[in-house]
Amino acid sequence: MLSTNHFSAINPNAIFLDLSENDRDKAWMEAQNYSNDSARWNAFLNNICLNQISKWLQEEFDTSAPEIEIWNVPSIWEIVNGAALSLGKIRIVIIPSEALDTQEFCVPQEWVDIESWVADYYLAVQILTDECQLCIWGFTTHSHLKKQGDYDSIDRTYTLEKHNFMQNVNAFLVALELCPEQKPFVNIQPKLSTAEAEQLLQQLSKPSPYSPRLEVDFEKWAALLENESWRQQLYERRVSQPVISPVKQIVNLSSWLQNVFEATWKSVEELKLSTRQEVHLAFRMEDSTEGGRQADAIKTLINQIKTSPSDHKRKQAALKLGEIARGNQEAIAALIDFIRTTKDEETRWQAAKSLWSIDPGNLAIGVKRGIDLGMQLGGNHVALLVGILEKADGKMAVLVEVSPMPNQRSLPAHLQLTVLDEKGEIFREAQARSGDIAIQLKFSGLRGEQFSVKVALDEANITEDFII
């Protein structure tokens, strides 16, 4: 996690609030009555923020401050991140985060587009758990969030880049006194009949390890939440039904080579994890002369892969083919043979990347797929990727990787990736550091061998089971 010193260097105008052990214990005790671990952790973080920031505001304004009213509503934390309080007529929404990315401020749509939820001001708060502190590092208004925020229809969030919101928190205190009411305007007026509400309550109350906020269209969801009675019913029904763990499905990796995939496991392209256009697009030829030069270059690279005694040169040739040899059958065949025969695992996977670049979806020697783990790890949106490659000795090379989804710049620090053997014992493990964009593990196995992959962060964890 980012330290106080790091955060002070990034934003010298941030405000730091200390957390005592008693503060944490009290917030944790108040966060127990939730249907799943994700909601419980969300309630814990929001409770801490609400309690500490309300104390901070009281101290800042002393006796001159209007009465502070805390909107401490457990039914919200079951399903949405964020907390609200009122300072007289001024409404403030607090959005806590443990994510490493401090380049943007992300606010769930519920706090922006539901009329009874909107605020005059929105505070960005970073939880520095290792140092037992909260860091208030920026703020914005409802109007600015609507006008300048980037709306993500997949996660239903509004995001402001760092340069687009105020980072001087002292200016927030001044704004509360000089221009307190921003008069938020919401043009979404959702409607829902009693019959529709009951149908939604039945659907969304089913046990799940995560919030159902993305399972229905926003207008219906907003109408359900805006009605306090319906929202409370949703909370009570979910809490009264403990999460039932589904029967674990064992993912058969060998079937992937037969183009048979489980519905939840998508291609890298479907997960939208690619961060750039394929390099070969930059090598588009303008005339037949240049095209001839490229053909000669491809032949040279293929020959280098087949005959060079230098593993380094063969590796570089394989990488270059991935940039310029799209659709070239000789290059495809050369890469397949190289992947099967090389003894270096890192080279094998880099050559596979080149093969899939010039021949997307090629299943001749292996495949790589991923699953979106959603926001189940402390509100961090990540994907688990698994790849397999056939080797000359009959074994399968296996790669497991965790990467952030496109709406998150990096992995949270201390996120753990663990491979467990058939007995449930640790076989391989890795841990993300601050700023890591991926962590991965590589190993080999025989067909029929089973293993599990566990992704964990603090109290939250997800495990997937596999058979080669």
Phi, psi and omega in degrees: 000156175294138179271170177300318180297315178299316183291324178296324179290322180290318182219093182294347181262011178286158178248131180250132178240129181283148176245126176271164177299324178295321178301314182292316181297318180296315180296322180292320178297326181279356184251025185269335187270067179225163189278344183205167184296323181296314179294322180298316180292322178299316179296320179301310181295317182291324178297316177301311182299314183298314182294314185288322183286327176294322176296317180300315180295321178297319180292321182294319184265347178053227184283346183279351185281141172296164179298135179268125179249120181267129177267076183269092187239102180304329182296336178282315184290343173295334190229340186220141174279138178131153179220158184225149172214161179239136176246091190066238179269356183272128179254134182234130175252133181251128179243101179279154179209147172251359182295151181285335187287112177252021180269353181209159181241120187245125184238126177302144184300330182305322183282353184249327189241004172259120192304317183280357181255339189296157184233165172284319182229152179233126181256132175266124184232127177259133177268115178260079188296323181296333183251007178054051180218156167253144176237115173272111192241005177176169177205165176206175177252166179298316181300315181292321180297320179289321184280319186256345183288145177267114183275128178254110184287342179285311180266352183055062179223155170252130183235133174250130173291158187307320183286354185257002176225161185286129180253352176273099186292334176297330177294332177296317179296321178294318181298325179299329182270320187271324179221069189294320187256117179267354178048070180300142178240129179236126182259002176272121180239079185290146178234145181207129178281164179299320180296318178295321180297317180296321178297318179293320179299320178295318181292314188275350180274352180298140182303137177203153180277010183208171180290142178272018189297339181258007186274346178227163181294155191296321184299318178291318179298316180297318180296322179294316183286328182292334177275111186301322181295315180293319180296320178294321177298318179300315180298311184296321180292319180292319181292327182284349180243097181302148181298128176262119180291125180293157176299127185293127176267129177271121182280122181270105184289326180297328179292338178298326180290345176261014179066032177246118186231147172293148187300327184278348182264114187251164174288161179301323179295319180295327178282351179061039180272346179297132184258355179207165174291148178303139187300331185298340179294335180281353183252026179297127185275141183269334180209173185294330179297312178294325177298322177295321178296320180294319178299319178295320180296320179297316179298319179297317181293319178298316179297324179294321178296320185281329191241341185293134177282350182269117178298323181296316180293322178296320179296315179296323178296319179297317179295320180294323178299325178296342181266331190234355190249034182303125176080356181283115187294324178294319179294319178300314179297320180295319179293319179300314180295320180297318181297321182288331188257336182295146181261352181266119185296319180297317178297320181302314183286326177292322176293323177297321177300319177296318179300313181290341176286318183269345178216074184306136177083005180297123182251014186299323184233352181171183183200155177227127180227169181214163177229135179280115180276001178066214184252031188281350182253079178060032180080009179265130185265105184228165178235145173258126180245139177226132178231152175226146177223135177285140179246161183295333182275008178091348178278170175247130171278132183238135176237132172237138188213146172242128180229151175287147173289164187304334182277002180229125189289326184210171177281151175290142178299144177078001173299133185249137175243122185228135172257127180250142178279187184300333181272000181083012179268149183293127180252316176216151175205153179212157180225136181287142174257171179301125176089357180297135177263354176187153167228146183212159177228144179232142176199175180236155179203168178263154176303137180096343178285144181248152175204166177233152177239126180244129176245124187222147174212115183055239184276342185269141176206153180226136180234134175240140181253143185223154168229134182282000000 
